[in-house]
């Protein structure tokens, strides 16, 4: 599998680059961030983190500006009925950091629905299925990850901790996030 490419950009189209490496021109479908980097560096050396898909009739390369961006793409295509084109479209609506923050805080569906080719149902499913894994990953904002770990250490189920941290203010400090989550839990418990 090809995991990384480095070389001059031979051509740049909307979401397709041709990168020369070792005397071979590789066509690589790229994320918006990687395309922007390539446009700035035309004929200069670009570095792309690659996700390779091998099909019976094709070898497809998808390129990203960073390993974190590639990781988000991989998580997206693991969701049922979400392929590479939908994942790249989803990644076009915001930076990786903003997208992850929105998903982990429960605002992801609205943001994802802005992407071309993604309807409200797919956006909702994508946000719902990504939220648990993103809240504990290196992609999540550090404060959210720390608050999630603290809630689990206090005895909460990981899924419950993720649900309680949805819609928290990412600018809030870790202690504030934990207090907000625990007050939500007591409010929910009081209603039950």
Helices and strands as residue ranges (DSSP letters): E 4-12, E 16-21, E 24-30, H 32-40, E 45-54, E 59-64, H 67-77, H 84-90, H 96-104, H 108-112, H 120-135, H 142-153, H 158-165, H 174-191
